[in-house]
Amino acid sequence: MPGNSRGPRPPRDPHPDLVLDLRPATFADCSGLGVLCRTRDRVRARCGRLRLITDGRVLRIIRAAGLDGVFELHPGCPSRSAVR
């Protein structure tokens, strides 16, 4: 993910719609979850939306951390109708 130690930079759109595909990831620790949480906070501060595409191990880690109610989770790419 491009960015710096504070996480990826949200797009400069006034209302960013950020979709992160985490399916290739096989591991996430507390640092990775922290980056996702900070990114979510930054996107929401701009009245935007963050969606995570995830399944498998990373999804289990997100659920185990109790963050499944915090993020908008999708098993695959959201459909065009779900974009708005």
Sequence and secondary structure as in RCSB ss.txt:
>XXXX:A:sequence
MPGNSRGPRPPRDPHPDLVLDLRPATFADCSGLGVLCRTRDRVRARCGRLRLITDGRVLRIIRAAGLDGVFELHP
GCPSRSAVR
>XXXX:A:secstr
  SBTTB    SSSS EEEEE TT     HHHHHHHHHHHHHHHHTT EEEEE  HHHHHHHHHTT TTTSEEES
S   GGG  
